[in-house]
Amino acid sequence: MGRIHVLPEHVANKIAAGEVVERPASVVKELLENALDAGATRIKINIEAGGKKLIQVTDNGCGMVRDDAMLAFERHATSKIKDAEDLLSVATLGFRGEALPSIASVSRLHLETRDPGAATGTILEINGGKMARVEEAGLPEGTSITVRDLFFNTPARKKFLKAESTELSHIASLVTHYALAHPGKHFELHSATNAMLVAPPVAGYSERVYQVFGKETLDQLIPVAAMQALEHFGLPQPPPWRRQAENEDDEHQRAATPGEMRLHGFVSKPEIQKLNRNSIFVFVNGRLIRDRLVQHGLTEAYRNIIPPTVYPVVLLFLEMPPGEVDVNVHPSKTEVRFRQPTLMHDFVRDTVRAALMKARPAPQFTTEIRAHATASSGLTPGAREWEPPSDLAAASGEPPRAFYDPAGGAGFALQAPTAPPISARFQFEGGIAVEANAAIPVARGLESRFAEPMPETIPDNGCAPALAENASEEDSTLAALSTLRPLGQIRNSFILAINEDGLWIVDQHVAHERVLFERILKQRAAQRVESQRLLMPIVLELSPAQQAIFSEIADELQHNGFDAEPFGARSVAVKVAPAGIDAAAVERMLHELLDQISREEQSLNLEKIRGRIAASIACHAAIKVNMPLEQNKMDWLLTELAKTDHPMSCPHGRPVVLRYSVRDIQKAFKRI
């Protein structure tokens, strides 16, 4: 007897469930996508015990007739595609026909649905993959699916679930971000104790961010929008006789038009920094994905603007013809392949980079001093969770609210600011730091009662009126650098300057470093790098790893003003170095550069190597700290800094300037 046999259907369904149903949030994702595909404009989600006990998704979509409702729970039964060619242009969020049977095989599922054209609806119950009840009933239009006791028949899988608060945070993050991707639809998320999210339809994406997260979060984001026509460069083309026939046929010609690619969304200002990529959220045609190609493009957009070990907060929406992206890559449908990956990568990189260059936000002194890169992905720098004391909650007459603290993880975190702890925020794994939604009015209600007593304005009897508001002050950008007037230095290291926007503090070393970095790159592009011949050659002893790196980048070093040649088995002699670098610093600079490149886990392309060399030269040639500067030297430095493309940070990501606005100064002096 043979050893190979076909698995029973219920076993195959449980295996499929292992791929599709990873945790309660996976169930919510599949049911939420089904509701969106059904054309629902109102979606309500109820959760109990973090989704382990109950998940209910109700929508007002197209619903199903009795036969379709029963057929939907067969494996690979779907209304989204019909043949293999449809897989090349999937326009819906779901299409595999695996989700419902997989969910039903590991839970107790209850379905209520009615098609708008049907007189009655259908109630269907499935327990562990077995049909238990089917009957007709009077129901509203749409569909309601209730999933109870998830993984009740697979106890080993149930043990791998996290705490209820952690699972709830994943669900809250998922629903929040789908609400962001579909601002024209109504979303509700309710747990057993409270309404966690209520988001009525709004006009656009900015309004949705404001509605869910509040003005503070929206102010920390830079809007991005771009469009590019698609061209099928490098793709196989039909033979000439086929192309001629298509040109004669207008219909075929229109079908062959690649279409266009659109990108819009929000990226964070450079001072908002995260220690991982969990704050990067990308939607492709309304589908939440994780794609290394897009993430690398975003990293490249922020290169030399933020440190290489931190990451930004990103919320991007990509729209393109369905035929340009393959979503049939993984059962969970979170991975995709682009038909033209290089074009997509460069489009994302160049669009985000251009938005950062155009915005050039000036870091606020009071914000930057509290900011630090965090592993938890809250948008508010230095945020921590605040939970109102029980006696305060009782005094206010409001029931106590739960603030969830995920065990760790993936995504934004909804957190509270450090002080004063007035505006309560949810702690959701996978979410942005957001103002409490309209569904949770407790924080705003307690704000006036429990805020720390601080005099907002000290009476001045008319002797010290507040200064007139400058309309452009709060939105000041680094374009205002050209209007700065230097006053002097602090410890011969930081330049103090003023203009109509307030007081500015400039780090003289990193400011000069940014000026030199961009100048070196321009000189390198024009092949006119300035160099100096050393009085005596400098001999460098290299380790085997450094020797291998030196051989790889020797040509680029030569193009950047170095002249070095082998001098013995593992030594090189440097005869010429870039202008501006002291001979004593050349040896240290080359050793640091070779060590940095050797520690890189990923292979470096020519552009990255060029940037590393330019950054290293600029760092060692720049004005140092503890160096006194004459007034004309400070004027020159600020003027040159204003001419750079990225004056907000040095090539290593440190901030160059900080602004203390007139409004902040007036607040400190209790004038407003």
Buried (B, 14 or more C-beta within 10 A) or exposed (E): EEEEEEEEEEEBBBEBBBEBBBBBBBBBBBBBBBBBBBEBBBBBBBBBBBBBBBBBBBBBBBBBBBEBBBBBBEBEBBBBBEEEEBEEEBBBBBBBBBBBBBBBBBBBBBBBBBBEEBEBBBBBBBBBBEEEEBEEEEBEBBBBBBBBBBBBBBEEBBEEBBEBBBBBBBBBBBBBBBBBBBBEBBBBBBBBEEEBBBBEBBEEBBEBBBBBBBEBBBEBBBBBEBEBEBEBEEEEEEEEEEBEEBEEEEEEEEEBEBEEBBBBBBBBBBBBBBBBBBBBBBBBBBBBBBBEBBBBBBBBBBBBBBBBEBBBBBBBBBBBBBBBBBBBBEBBBBBBEBBBEEBBBBBBBBBBBEBBEEBBBBBBBBBBEBBEBBEBBBBBBBBBBBBBEEEEBEEBEBEBBBBBBBEEBBBBBBBBBEEEBBBBBBBBBBBBBBBBBBBBEBBBBBEEEBEEEEEEEEEEEEEEEBEEEBEEBEEBBBEBBEBBEBEEBEEBBBBBBBBEBBBBBBBBBBBBBBBBBBBBBEBBEEEEBEBEEBEEBBEBBBEEEBBEBBEBBBEBBBEBBBBBEBBEEBEBBBEBBBEBBEEEBBBEBBBBBBEBBEEEEEEBEEEBBBBBBBBBBBBBBBBEEEBEBEEEBBBBBBEBBBEBEBBBBBBBBBBBBBBBBBBBBBBEEBBB
